[in-house]
Amino acid sequence: MPPTDASANAGTAPVTDAGTAASPGARESRTAPATVASADSADSADSADSADSADSADSEDTLDMPLTDELVALIAEDAGAEGERDQGSGTAAASASPAVGATAVASDLSIADDLLDHVADWGPIGTPVGVLHLVPVRIERDLPIIGRWMNDPAVAAFWGLAGPENATEEHLRSHLASDGRSVPCLGLLEGTPMSYWEIYRADLDPLARHYPARPHDTGVHLLIGAVGDRGRGLGGILLRAVADLALDKRPACARIIAEPDIRNTPSVAAFLDAGFRFSAEIELPAKRAALMVRDRSLRQLL
C-alpha cells in the first residue's frame, strides 16, 4: 500500500492517511507475526495507514495480493446481502451506488472494476474551509508537485519517498496500474492542489492481517502538501469530510480505517478531531501504529 503517514495538523509533519496502514510506505512481512496491543479489544478490528518499507526485501503490499476467485465470490455475496438489506429498508444509499444491489452484484465486472465505488465520480464536498475535490492522479500532470511534497523532510520521515522523482513516480504507477483496490488522488481545496490522498480497500490489504477486518473496510492516507497549510487544523477538517464522503458513496462500508505512526502525535490528534477513535496499537513492519477507526454507526453522534 502507501508509505508512512505524514501529519495532518503537524506544524512539522504533514497529515497522514486516514485508514489503511500507519504509513503508506510500510509493507508487511509475509512471516512477521502480528502484535496488537489492544486498548479496545472488541474494536481493535480497525486499522490505519501502512508504510511501504523500501528496505524490506521479504514484503508485499496491497497491490501484491491478487484477488482469488473465492475472494471475489465472497465480496459479491457480501455486497448482495448489503444490497438486499438496503433495498428492503428503502434506503437511498443503496440505489445511489452501482456496487450495491442484486443487479450490480450479478456482474463480475462490477466487482472487479469497482472495488471502491468509482472514487473518480465521488465529486466535490463542502467543508468549513472551502470545497474539497478528490481528483485521481495523472502522472504527467501531478508528479512534479507530489514529488516536491515527498521531498519535504517532514513528509519524507513518514512516507519514505524522498529522492529522485522516479521514486514517487514508481509508487504512483503501482497504484494506478492496480485492479482498483487503491486510488491515489490529488486533493484540490477551492481548486488549488494542497494534499495527496490514497483511498483503498483496507480489507484487501496486508494490514487486514493485523486486525479483525470486515468486508469493505476503507482505508485512507493523507498528506498535507504545502507547509503553510500545516498546523492550522486542516487535517482534522479534511479527514472528517473525506470519511463522510466515503461513507456516503460506499453504502457497503461500515468503517473507515487509518494507522498513523504512534509517534506522530499531530496526525493522531487530527484523526481524533475527525471523529476517529483510537482502537489499538499495532506492530507493522516499518512502524508501531495507532489503529484509528471511524464507525458509520456512530456517525450521527460525532
N, C-alpha and C positions, 0 to 999 in steps of 0.2 A: 504494500500500500504506500502511503505517503511517508514523508520524513518525520522528524520530531517536531513538536509544535513550537511555534513562536508565540509570544504572548500577546493577548488582545489588548489589555489595558496597560501593558507594561510600558513604562517610560523608556525602558532599556531593551525590552524584548517584545516582538510583535505577537499578536494573539495566535494561539494555535488553533488547531482544528477542534471541532466540537464533536467528536463522535467516532472516531474509529482509531484507535491506537494513540498512544500518548504522543507520538510524534510521527509525522508522515514518513519519515525516512527509516524508521526502525523495522527491520524484518525479523520474523520469528524463526527460531531454530526448529528444525524438524524433530530434534531429540531432546531439547531442553524441557524439563518439567515445568508445568505452570504452577506458580506460587501465588496464592491470593490471601492477602491479609484483610479479611472482610470486616468492614465496620457495620455492615448491614447485610447479614447472611442471606436473608430472603431476597434481597435486592441486588446482590453482587452479580447479577446477570447482565450488567451493562458494561460497556467499555468505551475507550476513547481512542485518540489517535495513535497509530503505530509508526515508529520511526524506521526508515529503511537504513539499516546499518551497512555502510559501504564496505566495511572491512570484515563482514561476516560471510565466510565462504559457504558454509552449510546453512543456507537460509532461503526463505521463499516469502513472497508477499502475495497480496490478493490476486494479482494478475498471473501468478504461477499456478493457481489452483483451478484446473479445468472443471467445468460443471459436468458431472456424470449424468447419465440418463435417469438414474434413480433420484438424484437431487432435483433435476428438472421436473420430474413427475411429482416429487414432494412439494415443490414450490407451486406447481399447478393445482395440486389438491388443496393446499392451504389457501391459495388465492380464491379458488372456487368456493370454499367454505366461507371465507370472508364476504365474497360477493353475495352468496345466498342470504347470509345474515343481514347484510346491509340492505338488500332489496326487500327482504321480508319486513324490515323495520321502516322502510320508506325513507332511508337517509339519502340526502342529496349527494353526499360524498361518494357513494357507490356508483352512481350514474355519472359522476364527473370524471372518474378515472378509467381509461381504457384497459387498465391492467386488472380491474376487479369486475367480477360478474361472470355468468356462465358463458356468454358469447366470447369474451376475450380469452378466457381460460381454455376454451376449446381449441385455440390455435397455439401451436408450439412457438410460432413466430412472436406472439405477444409476450411470451415468457422470455425467450432468448434475446429479443430485440428491446425489451422494455423492462429491464431489471430495476430501473429507478423511475419509472413512470414519466419518461420524457422530460428530464431536467431542462432541456433547451426551451421547452414550452411553458415552464412554470411562470414566466412573466415577472414584471416588477412588483415590489411590495413596499408599501409606505412604512416609514419608521419615524420616530420623533426627530431624527436628524436629516431627513430627506428620503427620496425614493431610491431604493436599492434594487439593482437588477443583476442577477447571476447570468453571465454570458459564457457558454462553453468556450474554452481556449482554442485559439487558432495560432499555430506555431509562428507562421510568418508575421502575424500582427502583434502577438503578445509576448514572444520570447524575450525581446530586449528589456521590457520593463520588469517582467518576472525574474529574469536573470539578474538584473540590478538589485532587486529586493533580496534575492537569495544571497547576495554577496555582502549584505549589511552584516557586520559581525554579530549583532544581537539576534538576527534571524539565523545566521549560519550555525550558531551554537546549538540550535534545536532542530533545524531542518537538514543540516549536513550537506548542502548542495552548493557551497561556495566554490569558486574557482572558474575555470573556463566556461563559457556559455553552453558548451555542448553537454556539460553535466546536467544542467537544468533541462536542456532540450531532450536528452535521453529519458529523463524522468517523465516529462510531459508526454512524449511519444509512447511510452509504455502504457500510460493510461488511455490515451486516445486510440491506441490500437487494440484495446481490450474488448471484451464481449459486452461492455456496457455496465459492468458492476461498479465502476468508479469513473466519475466525470469531473475533470478539472475545470474550474471556472474562474473568470475574472469578475471581481465584484465592482460594479460601477455605482457610485453614490452621486446622485444628481448628474449622471452622465460622465463622471470622472473616475478613471480606474484608480482604486485605492486599496484593494485587497485581493488575495488569492484564496480560493476555496477548493476543497475536494469533497464531493458528496459521494458516499459509497455504501455498498451493502455490507454492513458490519457482520451480518450472519454468514456471509460468504468469504470472510476474511480470516487469515490465521489468528486474528485477535479473538475470534469466536472460541478458540481452544482455551482461552484464559478466563472465560466467564460463561454462565449458562445462557447462551444466545437463543433468541427466539426468531422465528421466520420474519423476514422483512425489517429487522433492526437496521436502522440507517445511521451511518457514521458521518461525522463532519470534521474537516480540518480547516482551520482559518489562519491566515497570515495577514496582519495589517501591514501594508507596504511602506507608506511614507512615514518618516519619523515624526512629522508634525501631527499625524493622526493618532499617535500612540499616547497613552497616559491621559486621555480625555474621556474615558468611559465608553468609547465607541464599540469596543469589543463586546461588552455585555449587551448593548442595544442591538447590534447587528446579529449576534448569535441568537438572541431571542426571536428576532424577526425571521431568520432563516429556519430555525427549529419550527416555528409556527407554520411557515410556508411548506416545509417538508411534510408536516402532519396533515396539512390541508390537501396537498397534492398526492399523498400516498396513503389512502384510506386503510390499506392493509398493515401499515406500520404503526406499532403501538409505542415505540420508544426511539428517541434519538440518543446516540451514544458518543462519548468522547473520552480520550485518555491523555490529557496533558501531562507533561513531566511533573512529578510531585514537587520538584524544586522550583518550578515556575509559578510562584505564588500569584503574580498578576494574572496569569492565564486561568488558573484555578478560580480566582476571585471573579473573573469575567464570566465563567460558566455558571457560577453560583448566582451572579446578578441576572443571568439569562434564564433562571428558573430550573437549572440542572441541580441535582442532588449528588452529594458525594456518596458513592456506594461502597468502594473498597480501594485498597492499594493493590496493584497487580505488578508482578515482575515480568517485564518484557526484555527481549534480547538486548536492546540498546538503552533501556532506562527503567526506572521504577515509576509507574504511572498512577495518577489518580483516576479511577474509573468514575466518570460523571454520566448521569442518566437524566433525561428529560422524559417524563411519562405523559402519554396522552390523557390518561385517566385523571391526572392531577392538573391538567392544563387550565381549567377554569378557576383554580384556586391560587394560581401564581400571579 
